[in-house]
Amino acid sequence: MADYIGMTPTVVIGLGGTGKEVLIKVRRMIVETYGSLDALPILSFLHIDTEQNAKVSEPQVVLKQDISLRPSEQVWAKVEDAKAILNKLSAYEHLAEWFPSQLKGTDSILAGAGQIRSLGKFAFTLNYQNIKTSFNNVALQE
């Protein structure tokens, strides 16, 4: 990284299925323009989703290079027992102040949030430490 003085390392974050599509498109453009993802070592990627194996419609090979996201670049923000938390929501002030009452019957968030922003935010909040760790890991890669 010493060769990149004055350049700011950047983490591009994609949220949900659409975010993953965008990350793959950006990776494709980098390879098509610069020949390799390694040509921009100050750029890293992180995909956060409530669906573990979200598919993308974009081909993930360009110029014979695999541009798919590595496991370390993906975070599955799952919530296995949402109902237990939502039944005692008042004990979680940081959630209770914004979580919509009509969603309190949610059992789990394992196969996507169904584009319901409140469920995505709930999953993000409960998985914050894991997301933070993954962000720091990709941000520190050289």
C-alpha positions, 0 to 999 in steps of 0.5 A: 500500500505504500505505493498508493500514498494519498489514496484512501482505501475504500470498502464498497458495501452491497446490501441485499440481493441488489447490492450483490448484483452491484458489487459483481458489476463493479468487479466486472468493470474493474477487470474489464478496465484494469485487467484484474481486481488486484490492479486496485488493491485499495478497493475491497468489497463486503456484501451483507444479506439476510439470505445466505446464498443469494444468486446473481444474474450477472456472469461471475467470470470475466476475461477468464477470471472469477469475480465472485465474492469470497466467503470473507467478503460476505456476511449472512445477517441471520436471525434464527429466533426473532420471535423470542426477542420480539416478544420481549421487545421492551427490554431492547430499547434500541429496537423498541423505539423503531421496530413496527408493531405489525412485524412483531410476529416474525419467527426468523429471518433466514431466507431474506427480509423480503425487501422489508427494510425494518426486517433488514435493519433488525437483522443488521442490528442483531448481527452488528458485531459480526458485520463490524468484524467482517468490515474490519477484516476486508478493510485491512486486507492488502 
